[in-house]
Amino acid sequence: MTKYKNLPTFVDDIPFDSIIESRYYTYLKERLAKGEIKGFTLQPVYELTPSFEKNGKKIRATTYTPDFLIRHLDDSMEAIDIKGFPTQASELKKKWFDYRYPTIKLTWISYVKKYGGWINVDELKKKRKENKKSER
C-alpha cells in the first residue's frame, strides 16, 4: 500500500500505483483502439528546475511526472495526472509545469462514480463546494 492507501496493481505487466490509474490506462487503450486519440505514453518526466550547485552542495533537479501523456488527433499534447486531491506541493509543481511547458495542457482528473466517472479535479472541487452549500 502506498502513502495515500492506494493498492498497487498490474495491467499488461505494467505496474500502476493505484487501481484507478490502471483503469485510466485501460480507458486510454479503448480510446486508442477506437481512433479517438493518436497515442499515449506512461509517466513522462518533465524537468521543472535544473540541478545546480550552491555552496559546494549539489541540488538535484526538480521534476514532475504525470501519469499519462496523450497525443490527440490534432497533435496537441495533454498530460493527465490522476488525483484524489491536490496537495500544496502538487499545486506548486502544476504552476511550474504550466510555466515551463505552455504548449502541453495539464489536466488533473479523478474518478467519482457519483458524478458519472472521470471528472476534472477543478470541476470536482466546485461540485463538492456546491454540495456543502446545499447541505446547510
Residue frames as qw, qx, qy, qz and C-alpha x, y, z in Angstrom:
[[0.000, 0.889, 0.458, 0.000, 0.00, 0.00, 0.00],
 [0.417, 0.449, -0.016, 0.790, 1.30, 3.48, -0.88],
 [0.158, -0.073, -0.429, 0.886, 1.33, 6.60, 1.27],
 [0.421, -0.009, -0.035, -0.906, -2.20, 7.50, 0.12],
 [0.570, 0.027, 0.738, -0.359, -3.52, 3.99, 0.84],
 [0.686, 0.469, -0.286, -0.477, -3.68, 3.11, -2.86],
 [0.843, -0.126, 0.521, 0.045, -3.29, -0.51, -3.84],
 [0.063, 0.547, -0.647, -0.528, -0.60, -1.04, -6.49],
 [0.816, 0.296, 0.453, -0.204, -1.78, -3.18, -9.40],
 [0.246, -0.303, 0.702, 0.595, -0.60, -4.57, -12.75],
 [0.698, 0.579, 0.297, -0.298, -2.23, -4.41, -16.19],
 [0.750, 0.640, -0.135, 0.097, -0.44, -5.79, -19.28],
 [0.828, -0.115, -0.190, 0.514, 2.53, -6.47, -16.96],
 [0.195, 0.560, -0.098, 0.799, 2.77, -2.72, -16.28],
 [0.361, -0.402, -0.651, 0.533, 2.83, -1.65, -12.62],
 [0.115, -0.679, -0.228, -0.689, 0.44, 1.12, -11.56],
 [0.068, 0.212, -0.583, 0.782, 0.42, 2.95, -8.23],
 [0.431, 0.147, 0.541, -0.707, -3.33, 2.54, -7.92],
 [0.403, 0.378, 0.831, 0.069, -6.29, 0.68, -9.35],
 [0.295, 0.841, 0.271, -0.364, -7.72, 3.99, -10.58],
 [0.024, 0.693, -0.512, -0.507, -4.57, 4.65, -12.66],
 [0.267, -0.059, 0.919, 0.284, -4.81, 1.18, -14.18],
 [0.377, 0.629, 0.659, -0.169, -8.45, 1.87, -15.08],
 [0.226, 0.855, -0.071, -0.462, -7.46, 5.07, -16.85],
 [0.152, -0.430, 0.778, 0.432, -4.78, 3.15, -18.76],
 [0.339, 0.287, 0.891, 0.100, -7.48, 0.70, -19.90],
 [0.292, 0.811, 0.365, -0.351, -9.73, 3.64, -20.83],
 [0.079, 0.757, -0.391, -0.518, -6.93, 5.17, -22.95],
 [0.259, -0.141, 0.896, 0.333, -6.30, 1.83, -24.68],
 [0.362, 0.567, 0.736, -0.077, -10.00, 1.74, -25.62],
 [0.210, 0.875, 0.062, -0.432, -9.87, 5.32, -26.93],
 [0.101, -0.559, 0.663, 0.487, -6.78, 4.47, -28.98],
 [0.325, 0.131, 0.916, 0.194, -8.46, 1.37, -30.44],
 [0.314, 0.743, 0.566, -0.169, -11.50, 3.49, -31.43],
 [0.471, 0.418, 0.262, 0.731, -9.24, 6.05, -33.13],
 [0.209, -0.928, -0.300, -0.075, -10.21, 8.82, -30.69],
 [0.300, -0.872, 0.322, 0.214, -6.55, 9.61, -29.86],
 [0.614, 0.646, -0.453, -0.017, -3.28, 9.12, -31.76],
 [0.729, 0.103, -0.589, 0.334, -1.39, 7.65, -28.83],
 [0.487, -0.820, 0.108, -0.281, -0.27, 7.93, -25.25],
 [0.546, 0.342, -0.641, 0.417, 2.75, 7.32, -23.07],
 [0.707, -0.607, -0.361, 0.043, 3.09, 6.42, -19.43],
 [0.589, -0.735, -0.047, 0.334, 4.77, 8.59, -16.82],
 [0.559, 0.612, -0.032, 0.559, 6.76, 11.06, -18.92],
 [0.552, -0.548, -0.229, 0.586, 9.26, 13.07, -16.86],
 [0.248, 0.850, 0.140, 0.443, 9.45, 16.87, -17.16],
 [0.534, -0.102, -0.315, 0.778, 12.23, 18.96, -15.67],
 [0.137, -0.917, -0.368, -0.076, 10.87, 21.93, -13.74],
 [0.142, -0.938, 0.315, 0.027, 14.13, 23.28, -12.36],
 [0.743, 0.447, -0.466, 0.176, 17.59, 22.11, -13.41],
 [0.812, -0.413, -0.197, 0.363, 20.13, 20.67, -10.99],
 [0.209, 0.855, -0.201, 0.429, 22.65, 23.15, -9.66],
 [0.693, -0.132, -0.457, 0.541, 25.35, 23.62, -7.08],
 [0.186, -0.857, 0.009, -0.481, 25.28, 26.08, -4.18],
 [0.394, -0.739, 0.470, -0.277, 27.93, 26.47, -1.50],
 [0.049, 0.428, -0.902, -0.020, 29.57, 23.25, -2.67],
 [0.480, 0.139, 0.801, -0.329, 26.34, 21.26, -2.31],
 [0.105, -0.035, -0.755, -0.647, 24.74, 19.61, -5.34],
 [0.487, 0.264, 0.443, -0.705, 20.99, 20.20, -5.62],
 [0.342, 0.205, 0.875, 0.274, 19.00, 17.73, -7.72],
 [0.188, -0.134, -0.444, -0.866, 16.71, 18.84, -10.50],
 [0.450, 0.229, 0.579, -0.640, 13.02, 19.20, -9.67],
 [0.132, -0.012, -0.811, -0.569, 10.88, 17.05, -11.93],
 [0.617, 0.142, 0.332, -0.699, 7.19, 16.41, -12.48],
 [0.032, 0.074, -0.951, -0.298, 5.89, 13.05, -13.66],
 [0.659, 0.070, 0.087, -0.744, 2.24, 12.99, -14.69],
 [0.707, -0.019, 0.690, -0.153, 0.61, 9.59, -15.06],
 [0.642, 0.414, 0.591, 0.258, -0.02, 9.83, -18.83],
 [0.032, 0.498, -0.262, -0.826, 0.72, 11.96, -21.88],
 [0.591, 0.513, 0.620, -0.055, -1.92, 11.86, -24.61],
 [0.082, -0.202, 0.472, 0.854, -1.37, 12.83, -28.24],
 [0.502, 0.519, 0.468, -0.510, -4.73, 13.99, -29.56],
 [0.665, 0.490, 0.516, 0.228, -5.88, 13.71, -33.17],
 [0.271, 0.953, 0.038, 0.132, -4.91, 17.35, -33.82],
 [0.704, 0.303, -0.351, 0.538, -1.37, 16.56, -32.49],
 [0.262, -0.731, 0.262, -0.573, -1.93, 18.60, -29.33],
 [0.511, 0.071, -0.780, 0.353, -0.49, 17.10, -26.17],
 [0.557, -0.616, 0.009, -0.556, -2.23, 16.67, -22.84],
 [0.267, 0.225, -0.833, 0.429, -0.59, 15.48, -19.64],
 [0.693, -0.467, -0.313, -0.452, -3.00, 13.64, -17.34],
 [0.140, 0.261, -0.785, 0.545, -2.47, 13.19, -13.63],
 [0.587, -0.472, -0.616, -0.229, -4.88, 11.08, -11.58],
 [0.054, 0.300, -0.502, 0.809, -5.51, 12.87, -8.29],
 [0.322, -0.542, -0.762, 0.150, -7.62, 12.06, -5.28],
 [0.149, -0.967, -0.188, 0.090, -6.96, 15.54, -4.00],
 [0.532, 0.649, -0.204, 0.505, -4.18, 18.02, -4.81],
 [0.652, -0.522, -0.237, 0.496, -1.51, 18.78, -2.22],
 [0.060, -0.943, 0.074, 0.317, 0.26, 22.10, -1.76],
 [0.406, -0.443, 0.630, 0.491, 3.38, 20.61, -3.37],
 [0.455, 0.342, 0.742, 0.355, 1.43, 19.34, -6.39],
 [0.188, 0.922, 0.321, -0.108, -0.23, 22.76, -6.82],
 [0.191, -0.820, 0.336, 0.423, 3.23, 24.38, -6.92],
 [0.440, -0.158, 0.758, 0.456, 4.55, 21.82, -9.41],
 [0.412, 0.653, 0.625, 0.117, 1.47, 22.43, -11.59],
 [0.078, 0.961, 0.021, -0.263, 2.33, 26.15, -11.73],
 [0.299, -0.597, 0.594, 0.448, 5.94, 25.38, -12.67],
 [0.496, 0.188, 0.792, 0.301, 4.79, 22.88, -15.30],
 [0.342, 0.824, 0.452, -0.025, 2.33, 25.35, -16.86],
 [0.042, -0.915, 0.214, 0.339, 5.08, 27.99, -16.99],
 [0.337, -0.479, 0.713, 0.385, 7.78, 25.70, -18.42],
 [0.203, 0.110, 0.894, 0.385, 5.58, 23.76, -20.87],
 [0.346, 0.351, 0.201, -0.847, 2.89, 26.18, -22.12],
 [0.496, 0.232, -0.553, -0.628, 2.03, 24.05, -25.19],
 [0.380, -0.100, -0.919, 0.009, 1.14, 20.98, -23.12],
 [0.562, -0.493, -0.080, -0.659, -2.21, 21.04, -21.37],
 [0.179, 0.121, -0.882, 0.418, -2.03, 19.61, -17.84],
 [0.641, -0.351, -0.247, -0.636, -5.25, 18.07, -16.58],
 [0.088, -0.167, 0.869, -0.458, -5.85, 16.59, -13.15],
 [0.653, -0.178, -0.423, -0.602, -8.68, 14.10, -13.05],
 [0.306, -0.172, 0.815, -0.462, -10.37, 11.87, -10.55],
 [0.374, -0.191, -0.813, -0.403, -12.88, 9.07, -10.78],
 [0.269, 0.057, 0.587, -0.761, -16.10, 9.71, -8.87],
 [0.031, 0.313, 0.924, 0.217, -18.98, 7.37, -9.57],
 [0.043, 0.659, 0.557, -0.504, -21.44, 9.86, -8.04],
 [0.180, 0.729, -0.093, -0.654, -20.59, 12.37, -10.79],
 [0.798, 0.551, 0.015, -0.244, -20.56, 9.94, -13.70],
 [0.927, 0.132, 0.048, 0.347, -16.97, 8.69, -13.63],
 [0.595, 0.036, 0.022, 0.803, -13.93, 10.63, -14.83],
 [0.052, -0.955, -0.284, -0.073, -14.08, 14.26, -13.75],
 [0.392, 0.590, -0.224, 0.670, -11.69, 17.19, -13.87],
 [0.475, -0.293, -0.583, 0.591, -10.41, 17.93, -10.34],
 [0.022, -0.014, 0.082, -0.996, -11.40, 21.62, -10.67],
 [0.530, -0.265, -0.440, -0.674, -14.97, 20.60, -11.55],
 [0.640, -0.299, -0.694, 0.140, -14.97, 18.13, -8.66],
 [0.262, -0.125, -0.431, 0.854, -13.95, 20.90, -6.23],
 [0.288, -0.119, -0.136, -0.940, -16.84, 23.05, -7.50],
 [0.643, -0.279, -0.594, -0.395, -19.35, 20.23, -7.12],
 [0.558, -0.260, -0.659, 0.432, -18.16, 19.43, -3.60],
 [0.076, -0.043, -0.246, 0.965, -18.41, 23.12, -2.68],
 [0.461, -0.194, -0.334, -0.799, -21.96, 23.28, -4.09],
 [0.658, -0.288, -0.692, -0.071, -22.90, 20.14, -2.13],
 [0.371, -0.180, -0.559, 0.719, -21.60, 21.68, 1.11],
 [0.168, -0.041, 0.028, -0.985, -23.68, 24.82, 0.49],
 [0.593, -0.212, -0.481, -0.611, -26.83, 22.82, -0.21],
 [0.591, -0.234, -0.740, 0.222, -26.34, 20.77, 3.00],
 [0.140, 0.002, -0.425, 0.894, -26.51, 23.91, 5.14]]
